[in-house]
């Protein structure tokens, strides 16, 4: 088996059709239109992704190219990724243009869409949701008195269980009978 075939087989093993389907259904619900073909072929030119970004944040992608060769359509994918990054999606969860356009890493594309779904909720999007909502910071402020009071508390594992263990066997000591 060639190296390329091995890499492709490994990538196919990472793909989760359930996650792809959830991402597709979320996009279709927001856009109000069905994908014209299968998942990766429908997303390949970036048009649907750019429309999605503009629904989440109007004007996020200024120009969507609908005609032209591969280079012009690749620009859509690049514009989507740039807009998603501005929206809050971390670079580690985004994908490269070739991942989608040449179908090199569709699982990464799906990961990016799911990340976008989480950030849509965080950014207050009121439409359909995808995935869990991101946790929000819950910063707490303590007074000096509260901090000092906490220093006097003995933790559950400190102090009174010296030498204890779950099995009742104490290693390093001998038992005299």
Contact map, one row per residue, 1 for C-alpha under 8 A:
111011000000000000000000000000000000000000000000000000000000000000000000000000000000000000000000000000000000000000000000000000000000000000000000000000000000000000000000000000000
111111000000000000000000000000000000000000000000000000000000000000000000000000000000000000000000000000000000000000000000000000000000000000000000000000000000000000000000000000000
111111100000000000000000000000000000000000000000000000000000000000000000000000000000000000000000000000000000000000000000000000000000000000000000000000000000000000000000000000000
011111110000000000000000000000000000000000000000000000000000000000000000000000000000000000000000000000000000000000000000000000000000000000000000000000000000000000000000000000000
111111111000000000000000000000000000000000000000000000000000000000000000000000000000000000000000000000000000000000000000000000000000000000000000000000000000000000000000000000000
111111111100000000000000000000000000000000000000000000000000000000000000000000000000000000000000000000000000000000000000000000000000000000000000000000000000000000000000000000000
001111111110000000000000000000000000000000000000000000000000000000000000000000000000000000000000000000000000000000000000000000000000000000000000000000000000000000000000000000000
000111111111000000000000000000000000000000000000000000000000000000000000000000000000000000000000000000010000000000000000000000000000000000000000000000000000000000000000000000000
000011111111100000000000000000000000000000000000000000000000000000000000000000000000000000000000000000000000000000000000000000000000000000000000000000000000000000000000000000000
000001111111110000000000000000000000000000000000000000000000000000000000000000000000000000000000000000000000000000000000000000000000000000000000000000000000000000000000000000000
000000111111111000000000000000000000000000000000000000000000000000000000000000000000000000000000000000001010000000000000000000000000000000000000000000000000000000000000000000000
000000011111111000000000000000000000000000000000000000000000000000000000000000000000000000000000000000000000000000000000000000000000000000000000000000000000000000000000000000000
000000001111111000000000000000000000000000000000000000000000000000000000000000000000000000000000000000000000000000000000000000000000000000000000000000000000000000000000000000000
000000000111111100000000000000000000000000000000000000000000000000000000000000000000000000000000000000000010000000000000000000000000000000000000000000000000000000000000000000000
000000000011111110000000000000000000000000000000000000000000000000000000000000000000000000000000000000000110000000000000000000000000000000000000000000000000000000000000000000000
000000000000011111110000000000000000000000000000000000000000000000000000000000000000000000000000000000000010000000000000000000000000000000000000000000000000000000000000000000000
000000000000001111111000000000000000000000000000000000000000000000000000000000000000000000000000000000000000000000000000000000000000000000000000000000000000000000000000000000000
000000000000000111111100000000000000000000000000000000000000000000000000000000000000000000000000000000000000000000000000000000000000000000000000000000000000000000000000000000000
000000000000000111111110000000000000000000000000000000000000000000000000000000000000000000000000000000000000010000000000000000000000000000000000000000000000000000000000000000000
000000000000000111111111000000000000001000000000000000000000000000000000000000000000000000000000000000000000010000000000000000000000000000000000000000000000000000000000000000000
000000000000000011111111100000000000001000000000000000000000000000000000000000000000000000000000000000000000000000000000000000000000000000000000000000000000000000000000000000000
000000000000000001111111110000000000000000000000000000000000000000000000000000000000000000000000000000000000000000000000000000000100000000000000000000000000000000000000000000000
000000000000000000111111111000000000000000000000000000000000000000000000000000000000000000000000000000000000010011000000000000000100000000000000000000000000000000000000000000000
000000000000000000011111111100000010001000000000000000000000000000000000000000000000000000000000000000000000000000000000000000000000000000000000000000000000000000000000000000000
000000000000000000001111111110000000000000000000000000000000000000000000000000000000000000000000000000000000000000000000000000000000000000000000000000000000000000000000000000000
000000000000000000000111111111000000000000000000000000000000000000000000000000000000000000000000000000000000000000000000000000011100000000000000000000000000000000000000000000000
000000000000000000000011111111100000000000000000000100000000000000000000000000000000000000000000000000000000000000000000000000000000000000000000000000000000000000000000000000000
000000000000000000000001111111111110000000000000000000000000000000000000000000000000000000000000000000000000000000000000000000000000000000000000000000000000000000000000000000000
000000000000000000000000111111111000000000000000000000000000000000000000000000000000000000000000000000000000000000000000000000010000000000000000000000000000000000000000000000000
000000000000000000000000011111110000000000000000000100100000000000000000000000000000000000000000000000000000000000000000000000110000000000000000000000000000000000000000000000000
000000000000000000000000001111111000000000000000001100100000000000000000000000000000000000000000000000000000000000000000000000000000000000000000000000000000000000000000000000000
000000000000000000000000000111111100000000000000000000000000000000000000000000000000000000000000000000000000000000000000000000000000000000000000000000000000000000000000000000000
000000000000000000000000000110111110000000000000000000000000000000000000000000000000000000000000000000000000000000000000000000000000000000000000000000000000000000000000000000000
000000000000000000000000000100011111000000000000000000000000000000000000000000000000000000000000000000000000000000000000000000000000000000000000000000000000000000000000000000000
000000000000000000000001000100001111111001000000000000000000000000000000000000000000000000000000000000000000000000000000000000000000000000000000000000000000000000000000000000000
000000000000000000000000000000000111110001000000000000000000000000000000000000000000000000000000000000000000000000000000000000000000000000000000000000000000000000000000000000000
000000000000000000000000000000000011111011000000000000000000000000000000000000000000000000000000000000000000000000000000000000000000000000000000000000000000000000000000000000000
000000000000000000000000000000000011111111000000000000000000000000000000000000000000000000000000000000000000000000000000000000000000000000000000000000000000000000000000000000000
000000000000000000011001000000000010111111100000000000000000000000000000000000000000000000000000000000000000000000000000000000000000000000000000000000000000000000000000000000000
000000000000000000000000000000000000011111110000000000000000000000000000000000000000000000000000000100100100000000000000000000000000000000000000000000000000000000000000000000000
000000000000000000000000000000000000111111111000000000000000000000000000000000000000000000000000000000000000000000000000000000000000000000000000000000000000000000000000000000000
000000000000000000000000000000000011111111111001000000000000000000000000000000000000000000000000000000000000000000000000000000000000000000000000000000000000000000000000000000000
000000000000000000000000000000000000001111111111100000000000000000000000000000000000000000000000000100000000000000000000000000000000000000000000000000000000000000000000000000000
000000000000000000000000000000000000000111111100000000000000000000000000000010000000000000000000000111100000000000000000000000000000000000000000000000000000000000000000000000000
000000000000000000000000000000000000000011111111000000000000000000000000110110000000000000000000000010000000000000000000000000000000000000000000000000000000000000000000000000000
000000000000000000000000000000000000000000111111110000000000000000000000111110010000000000000000000000000000000000000000000000000000000000000000000000000000000000000000000000000
000000000000000000000000000000000000000000101111111000000000000111000000100110000000000000000000000000000000000000000000000000000000000000000000000000000000000000000000000000000
000000000000000000000000000000000000000001101111111100000000000000000000000000000000000000000000000000000000000000000000000000000000000000000000000000000000000000000000000000000
000000000000000000000000000000000000000000100111111110000000000000000000000010010000000000000000000000000000000000000000000000000000000000000000000000000000000000000000000000000
000000000000000000000000000000000000000000000111111111000000100100000000000110110000000000000000000000000000000000000000000000000000000000000000000000000000000000000000000000000
000000000000000000000000000000100000000000000011111111100000000000000000000000000000000000000000000000000000000000000000000000000000000000000000000000000000000000000000000000000
000000000000000000000000001001100000000000000001111111110000000000000000000000000000000000000000000000000000000000000000000000000000000000000000000000000000000000000000000000000
000000000000000000000000000000000000000000000000111111111101100000000000000000010011000000000000000000000000000000000000000000000000000000000000000000000000000000000000000000000
000000000000000000000000000000000000000000000000011111111111100000000000000000000000000000000000000000000000000000000000000000000000000000000000000000000000000000000000000000000
000000000000000000000000000001100000000000000000001111111100000000000000000000000000000000000000000000000000000000000000000000000000000000000000000000000000000000000000000000000
000000000000000000000000000000000000000000000000000111111100000000000000000000000000000000000000000000000000000000000001000010000000000000000000000000000000000000000000000000000
000000000000000000000000000000000000000000000000000011111111000000000000000000000000000000000000000000000000000000000000000000000000000000000000000000000000000000000000000000000
000000000000000000000000000000000000000000000000000011111111100000000000000000000000000000000000000000000000000000000000000000000000000000000000000000000000000000000000000000000
000000000000000000000000000000000000000000000000000001001111110000000000000000000000000000000000000000000000000000000000000000000000000000000000000000000000000000000000000000000
000000000000000000000000000000000000000000000000000011001111110000000000000000000010000000000000000000000000000000000000000000000000000000000000000000000000000000000000000000000
000000000000000000000000000000000000000000000000010011000111111100000000000000110010000000000000000000000000000000000000000000000000000000000000000000000000000000000000000000000
000000000000000000000000000000000000000000000000000000000011111100000000000000000000000000000000000000000000000000000000000000000000000000000000000000000000000000000000000000000
000000000000000000000000000000000000000000000000000000000000111110000000000000000000000000000000000000000000000000000000000000000000000000000000000000000000000000000000000000000
000000000000000000000000000000000000000000000010010000000000111111000000000100000000000000000000000000000000000000000000000000000000000000000000000000000000000000000000000000000
000000000000000000000000000000000000000000000010000000000000001111110001101100000000000000000000000000000000000000000000000000000000000000000000000000000000000000000000000000000
000000000000000000000000000000000000000000000010000000000000000111110000100000000000000000000000000000000000000000000000000000000000000000000000000000000000000000000000000000000
000000000000000000000000000000000000000000000000000000000000000011111001100000000000000000000000000000000000000000000000000000000000000000000000000000000000000000000000000000000
000000000000000000000000000000000000000000000000000000000000000011111111100000000000000000000000000000000000000000000000000000000000000000000000000000000000000000000000000000000
000000000000000000000000000000000000000000000000000000000000000000111111100000000000000000000000000000000000000000000000000000000000000000000000000000000000000000000000000000000
000000000000000000000000000000000000000000000000000000000000000000011111110000000000000000000000000000000000000000000000000000000000000000000000000000000000000000000000000000000
000000000000000000000000000000000000000000000000000000000000000000011111111000000000000000000000000000000000000000000000000000000000000000000000000000000000000000000000000000000
000000000000000000000000000000000000000000000000000000000000000010111111111100000000000000000000000000000000000000000000000000000000000000000000000000000000000000000000000000000
000000000000000000000000000000000000000000001110000000000000000011111111111110000000000000000000000000000000000000000000000000000000000000000000000000000000000000000000000000000
000000000000000000000000000000000000000000001100000000000000000000000111111111000000000000000000100010000000000000000000000000000000000000000000000000000000000000000000000000000
000000000000000000000000000000000000000000000100000000000000000010000011111111100000000000000000000000000000000000000000000000000000000000000000000000000000000000000000000000000
000000000000000000000000000000000000000000001110010000000000000110000001111111110000000000000000000000000000000000000000000000000000000000000000000000000000000000000000000000000
000000000000000000000000000000000000000000011110110000000000000000000000111111111000000000000000100010000000000000000000000000000000000000000000000000000000000000000000000000000
000000000000000000000000000000000000000000000000000000000000000000000000011111111100000000000001100000000000000000000000000000000000000000000000000000000000000000000000000000000
000000000000000000000000000000000000000000000000010000000000100000000000001111111110000000000000000000000000000000000000000000000000000000000000000000000000000000000000000000000
000000000000000000000000000000000000000000000100110010000000100000000000000111111111000000000000000000000000000000000000000000000000000000000000000000000000000000000000000000000
000000000000000000000000000000000000000000000000000000000000000000000000000011111111100000000110000000000000000000000000000000000000000000000000000000000000000000000000000000000
000000000000000000000000000000000000000000000000000000000000000000000000000001111111110000000000000000000000000000000000000000000000000000000000000000000000000000000000000000000
000000000000000000000000000000000000000000000000000010000001100000000000000000111111111000000000000000000000000000000000000000000000000000000000000000000000000000000000000000000
000000000000000000000000000000000000000000000000000010000000000000000000000000011111111110000000000000000000000000010000000000000000000000000000000000000000000000000000000000000
000000000000000000000000000000000000000000000000000000000000000000000000000000001111111111100100000000000000000000000000000000000000000000000000000000000000000000000000000000000
000000000000000000000000000000000000000000000000000000000000000000000000000000000111111110000000000000000000000000000000000000000000000000000000000000000000000000000000000000000
000000000000000000000000000000000000000000000000000000000000000000000000000000000011111110000000000000000000000000000010000000000000000000000000000000000000000000000000000000000
000000000000000000000000000000000000000000000000000000000000000000000000000000000001111111000000000000000000000000000010000000000000000000000000000000000000000000000000000000000
000000000000000000000000000000000000000000000000000000000000000000000000000000000001111111101100000000000000000100110010000000000000000000000000000000000000000000000000000000000
000000000000000000000000000000000000000000000000000000000000000000000000000000000000100111111100000000000000000000000000000000000000000000000000000000000000000000000000000000000
000000000000000000000000000000000000000000000000000000000000000000000000000000000000100011111110000000000000000000000000000000000000000000000000000000000000000000000000000000000
000000000000000000000000000000000000000000000000000000000000000000000000000000000000000001111100000000000000000000000000000000000000000000000000000000000000000000000000000000000
000000000000000000000000000000000000000000000000000000000000000000000000000000000000000011111110000000000001001100100000000000000000000000000000000000000000000000000000000000000
000000000000000000000000000000000000000000000000000000000000000000000000000000001000100011111111000000000001101100000000000000000000000000000000000000000000000000000000000000000
000000000000000000000000000000000000000000000000000000000000000000000000000000001000000000101111101100000001100100000000000000000000000000000000000000000000000000000000000000000
000000000000000000000000000000000000000000000000000000000000000000000000000001000000000000000111111100000000000000000000000000000000000000000000000000000000000000000000000000000
000000000000000000000000000000000000000000000000000000000000000000000000010011000000000000000011111110000000000000000000000000000000000000000000000000000000000000000000000000000
000000000000000000000000000000000000000000000000000000000000000000000000000000000000000000000001111111110000000000000000000000000000000000000000000000000000000000000000000000000
000000000000000000000000000000000000000000000000000000000000000000000000000000000000000000000011111111111101100000000000000000000000000000000000000000000000000000000000000000000
000000000000000000000000000000000000000100110000000000000000000000000000000000000000000000000011111111111100100000000000000000000000000000000000000000000000000000000000000000000
000000000000000000000000000000000000000000011000000000000000000000000000010010000000000000000000111111110000000000000000000000000000000000000000000000000000000000000000000000000
000000000000000000000000000000000000000000010000000000000000000000000000000000000000000000000000011111110000000000000000000000000000000000000000000000000000000000000000000000000
000000000000000000000000000000000000000100010000000000000000000000000000000000000000000000000000011111111100000000000000000000000000000000000000000000000000000000000000000000000
000000010000000000000000000000000000000000000000000000000000000000000000000000000000000000000000011111111100000000000000000000000000000000000000000000000000000000000000000000000
000000000010000000000000000000000000000000000000000000000000000000000000000000000000000000000000001100111111100000000000000000000000000000000000000000000000000000000000000000000
000000000000001000000000000000000000000100000000000000000000000000000000000000000000000000000000001100111111110000000000000000000000000000000000000000000000000000000000000000000
000000000010011100000000000000000000000000000000000000000000000000000000000000000000000000000000000000001111111000000000000000000000000000000000000000000000000000000000000000000
000000000000000000000000000000000000000000000000000000000000000000000000000000000000000000001110001000001111111100000000000000000000000000000000000000000000000000000000000000000
000000000000000000000000000000000000000000000000000000000000000000000000000000000000000000000110001100001111111110000000000000000000000000000000000000000000000000000000000000000
000000000000000000110010000000000000000000000000000000000000000000000000000000000000000000000000000000000111111111000000000000000000000000000000000000000000000000000000000000000
000000000000000000000000000000000000000000000000000000000000000000000000000000000000000000001100000000000011111111100000000000000000000000000000000000000000000000000000000000000
000000000000000000000000000000000000000000000000000000000000000000000000000000000000000010001110000000000001111111110000000000000000000000000000000000000000000000000000000000000
000000000000000000000010000000000000000000000000000000000000000000000000000000000000000000000000000000000000111111111000000000000000000000000000000000000000000000000000000000000
000000000000000000000010000000000000000000000000000000000000000000000000000000000000000000000000000000000000011111111100000000000110000000000000000000000000000000000000000000000
000000000000000000000000000000000000000000000000000000000000000000000000000000000000000010001000000000000000001111111110000000000000000000000000000000000000000000000000000000000
000000000000000000000000000000000000000000000000000000000000000000000000000000000001000010000000000000000000000111111111000000000000000000000000000000000000000000000000000000000
000000000000000000000000000000000000000000000000000000000000000000000000000000000000000000000000000000000000000011111111100000001110000000000000000000000000000000000000000000000
000000000000000000000000000000000000000000000000000000000000000000000000000000000000000000000000000000000000000001111111110000001111110000000000000000000000000000000000000000000
000000000000000000000000000000000000000000000000000000000000000000000000000000000000001110000000000000000000000000111111111000000000110000000000000000000000000000000000000000000
000000000000000000000000000000000000000000000000000000010000000000000000000000000000000000000000000000000000000000011111111110001000000000000000000000000000000000000000000000000
000000000000000000000000000000000000000000000000000000000000000000000000000000000000000000000000000000000000000000001111111111001000110000000000000000000000000000000000000000000
000000000000000000000000000000000000000000000000000000000000000000000000000000000000000000000000000000000000000000000111111110000000110000000000000000000000000000000000000000000
000000000000000000000000000000000000000000000000000000000000000000000000000000000000000000000000000000000000000000000011111110000000000000000000000000000000000000000000000000000
000000000000000000000000000000000000000000000000000000000000000000000000000000000000000000000000000000000000000000000001111111000000000000000000000000000000000000000000000000000
000000000000000000000000000000000000000000000000000000010000000000000000000000000000000000000000000000000000000000000001111111100000000000000000000000000000000000000000000000000
000000000000000000000000000000000000000000000000000000000000000000000000000000000000000000000000000000000000000000000000100111110000000000000000000000000000000000000000000000000
000000000000000000000000000001000000000000000000000000000000000000000000000000000000000000000000000000000000000000000000000011111000000000000000000000000000000000000000000000000
000000000000000000000000010011000000000000000000000000000000000000000000000000000000000000000000000000000000000000000000000001111100000000000000000000000000000000000000000000000
000000000000000000000000010000000000000000000000000000000000000000000000000000000000000000000000000000000000000000001101100000111110000000000000000000000000000000000000000000000
000000000000000000000110010000000000000000000000000000000000000000000000000000000000000000000000000000000000000001001100000000011111000000000000000000000000000000000000000000000
000000000000000000000000000000000000000000000000000000000000000000000000000000000000000000000000000000000000000001001100000000001111100000000000000000000000000000000000000000000
000000000000000000000000000000000000000000000000000000000000000000000000000000000000000000000000000000000000000000000100000000000111110000000000000000000000000000000000000000000
000000000000000000000000000000000000000000000000000000000000000000000000000000000000000000000000000000000000000000000110110000000011111000000000000000000000000000000000000000000
000000000000000000000000000000000000000000000000000000000000000000000000000000000000000000000000000000000000000000000110110000000001111100000000000000000000000000000000000000000
000000000000000000000000000000000000000000000000000000000000000000000000000000000000000000000000000000000000000000000000000000000000111110000000000000000000000000000000000000000
000000000000000000000000000000000000000000000000000000000000000000000000000000000000000000000000000000000000000000000000000000000000011111000000000000000000000000000000000000000
000000000000000000000000000000000000000000000000000000000000000000000000000000000000000000000000000000000000000000000000000000000000001111100000000000000000000000000000000000000
000000000000000000000000000000000000000000000000000000000000000000000000000000000000000000000000000000000000000000000000000000000000000111110000000000000000000000000000000000000
000000000000000000000000000000000000000000000000000000000000000000000000000000000000000000000000000000000000000000000000000000000000000011111000000000000000000000000000000000000
000000000000000000000000000000000000000000000000000000000000000000000000000000000000000000000000000000000000000000000000000000000000000001111100000000000000000000000000000000000
000000000000000000000000000000000000000000000000000000000000000000000000000000000000000000000000000000000000000000000000000000000000000000111110000000000000000000000000000000000
000000000000000000000000000000000000000000000000000000000000000000000000000000000000000000000000000000000000000000000000000000000000000000011111011000000000000000000000000000000
000000000000000000000000000000000000000000000000000000000000000000000000000000000000000000000000000000000000000000000000000000000000000000001111111000000000000000000000000000000
000000000000000000000000000000000000000000000000000000000000000000000000000000000000000000000000000000000000000000000000000000000000000000000111111100000000000000000000000000000
000000000000000000000000000000000000000000000000000000000000000000000000000000000000000000000000000000000000000000000000000000000000000000000011111110000000000000000000000000000
000000000000000000000000000000000000000000000000000000000000000000000000000000000000000000000000000000000000000000000000000000000000000000000111111111000000000000000000000000000
000000000000000000000000000000000000000000000000000000000000000000000000000000000000000000000000000000000000000000000000000000000000000000000111111111100000000000000000000000000
000000000000000000000000000000000000000000000000000000000000000000000000000000000000000000000000000000000000000000000000000000000000000000000001111111110000000000000000000000000
000000000000000000000000000000000000000000000000000000000000000000000000000000000000000000000000000000000000000000000000000000000000000000000000111111111000000000000000000000000
000000000000000000000000000000000000000000000000000000000000000000000000000000000000000000000000000000000000000000000000000000000000000000000000011111111000000000000000000000000
000000000000000000000000000000000000000000000000000000000000000000000000000000000000000000000000000000000000000000000000000000000000000000000000001111111000000000000000000000000
000000000000000000000000000000000000000000000000000000000000000000000000000000000000000000000000000000000000000000000000000000000000000000000000000111111100000000000000000000000
000000000000000000000000000000000000000000000000000000000000000000000000000000000000000000000000000000000000000000000000000000000000000000000000000011111110000000000000000000000
000000000000000000000000000000000000000000000000000000000000000000000000000000000000000000000000000000000000000000000000000000000000000000000000000000011111011000000000000000000
000000000000000000000000000000000000000000000000000000000000000000000000000000000000000000000000000000000000000000000000000000000000000000000000000000001111111000000000000000000
000000000000000000000000000000000000000000000000000000000000000000000000000000000000000000000000000000000000000000000000000000000000000000000000000000000111110000000000000000000
000000000000000000000000000000000000000000000000000000000000000000000000000000000000000000000000000000000000000000000000000000000000000000000000000000000011111110000000000000000
000000000000000000000000000000000000000000000000000000000000000000000000000000000000000000000000000000000000000000000000000000000000000000000000000000000111111110000000000000000
000000000000000000000000000000000000000000000000000000000000000000000000000000000000000000000000000000000000000000000000000000000000000000000000000000000110111111000000000000000
000000000000000000000000000000000000000000000000000000000000000000000000000000000000000000000000000000000000000000000000000000000000000000000000000000000000111111000000000000000
000000000000000000000000000000000000000000000000000000000000000000000000000000000000000000000000000000000000000000000000000000000000000000000000000000000000111111110000000000000
000000000000000000000000000000000000000000000000000000000000000000000000000000000000000000000000000000000000000000000000000000000000000000000000000000000000001111110000000000000
000000000000000000000000000000000000000000000000000000000000000000000000000000000000000000000000000000000000000000000000000000000000000000000000000000000000000011111000010000000
000000000000000000000000000000000000000000000000000000000000000000000000000000000000000000000000000000000000000000000000000000000000000000000000000000000000000011111101010000000
000000000000000000000000000000000000000000000000000000000000000000000000000000000000000000000000000000000000000000000000000000000000000000000000000000000000000000111111110000000
000000000000000000000000000000000000000000000000000000000000000000000000000000000000000000000000000000000000000000000000000000000000000000000000000000000000000000011111100000000
000000000000000000000000000000000000000000000000000000000000000000000000000000000000000000000000000000000000000000000000000000000000000000000000000000000000000000001111100000000
000000000000000000000000000000000000000000000000000000000000000000000000000000000000000000000000000000000000000000000000000000000000000000000000000000000000000000011111110000000
000000000000000000000000000000000000000000000000000000000000000000000000000000000000000000000000000000000000000000000000000000000000000000000000000000000000000000001111111000000
000000000000000000000000000000000000000000000000000000000000000000000000000000000000000000000000000000000000000000000000000000000000000000000000000000000000000000111001111110000
000000000000000000000000000000000000000000000000000000000000000000000000000000000000000000000000000000000000000000000000000000000000000000000000000000000000000000000000111110000
000000000000000000000000000000000000000000000000000000000000000000000000000000000000000000000000000000000000000000000000000000000000000000000000000000000000000000000000011111000
000000000000000000000000000000000000000000000000000000000000000000000000000000000000000000000000000000000000000000000000000000000000000000000000000000000000000000000000011111100
000000000000000000000000000000000000000000000000000000000000000000000000000000000000000000000000000000000000000000000000000000000000000000000000000000000000000000000000000111110
000000000000000000000000000000000000000000000000000000000000000000000000000000000000000000000000000000000000000000000000000000000000000000000000000000000000000000000000000011111
000000000000000000000000000000000000000000000000000000000000000000000000000000000000000000000000000000000000000000000000000000000000000000000000000000000000000000000000000001111
000000000000000000000000000000000000000000000000000000000000000000000000000000000000000000000000000000000000000000000000000000000000000000000000000000000000000000000000000000111
